[in-house]
């Protein structure tokens, strides 16, 4: 049975730190012709550029804490209102707790929209930790200290993991085995989206 084809691709990718969601998110978004909306990237770009927002969130990011929900949701609303996100986008790093799910739901409902699929990257904790340590030496991100990593993983477990069951109840979660080569994982994701009738938009 083939699902009926969608004309939109509104996606969310979730997974613990080190699951590779950033990397896969970029690949999937490019394949589907949709922009990636990564809240972490938006905050880091603002910090780098020294904007008012950047100054406000520097210490929060360094500690591995969450930026306040209202502020984060406002930034995402602005970004999703841009024209390139009209028919699709891939959210990475947002929503990160159930409040943010409510904010996103309200915004999408106002527009008569909803998420088409949630890609959940499943990676054992040991594997995530190994990848994070590697990234810490390669990229030198200021929140990749042992302490901040442990704190972010705790937040993931307690605040972010619960959003998965919310989306599971809506029947839109695709659980993807996140261990394998980059190509293998990307193929698994595309196969899952394809089975939902999601087609490349470009
Ligand atoms: P990671 O998934 O490795 O923690 P991200 O790039 O997704 O990295 O996020 C980096 C930091 O940006 C987070 O630790 C947090 O401080 C902030 N951040 C990103 N997304 C959100 C969000 N949705 N809500 C609040 N803070 C966020």
Boltz pocket constraint, residues with backbone or C-beta under 6 A from the ligand:
constraints:
  - pocket:
      binder: B
      contacts: [[A, 15], [A, 16], [A, 17], [A, 18], [A, 39], [A, 40], [A, 41], [A, 43], [A, 60], [A, 61], [A, 62], [A, 64], [A, 65], [A, 66], [A, 67], [A, 68], [A, 69], [A, 72], [A, 92], [A, 93], [A, 94], [A, 95], [A, 96], [A, 100], [A, 143], [A, 152]]
      max_distance: 6.0
